[in-house]
Amino acid sequence: MDKQKLLQLINQKLSEKIQNFEKLISETRASNNDTKSSMGDKYETGREMLQQEINNLQVQLNEVLKQQDFLKTILVKPSDKAEKGAIVKTERGLFFISVSLGEIAFENQKIICISPESPLAKAMNGKLKGETFSLNNMNQKIVDLE
């Protein structure tokens, strides 16, 4: 599996998320400015709610930007144990320990991108091919590592 291309795909998906958040923030700001007419105090509550929505979107945008920065720290090298940057194959699926992005399709396979801070990544951290780990009372065996 081409880890470099996988990282590029993930980076592309994160860039799309960033663009969507920036667009939403811009649109919400525009609608917030539209309410600044001479309508009076009863519209202040609506403006405050829009401002809270902008703040919420900004927090989400910042999180995706952090993920994008973190992605840059992942080295493109084969892994012999479950760690940041490893592609871990278990009996239950294929996991890429990178950023929390969920399931993506890559080279006709489903890969679940998980954060190193996720419970699953922590449970498998440091394990070698053939070793087992347990999460939520379910044992899984590491079938392969890349």
C-alpha angles and dihedrals in degrees: 000000000000104000092185091058090045090054090049091052092050091047089051091052091049090049089053090051090050091051091049093051092047090050092048091048091049093048092046091049089051092052089046089055090049090061092056092091124121092274096121139230099322089074093053090083091054091048091050091051090051090050090052089051090051090050091049092050090048091054090051091047091051090052092053090047088053089051090051091051091048090051089061090062093060112104120219099232138116114271124218094188138032105274142122107316095020124129104218122196117199131169087264101049153307117289130189112201100216123092132348101261103130125223121352133174115239129164091348092305134106111238122186112213111211134179119246085237094059118109090243094053091046091050093053097036113132094004119138131220109290095024123118132222134187131226125171091353091303120118120214130185123218104235098179143353132208 
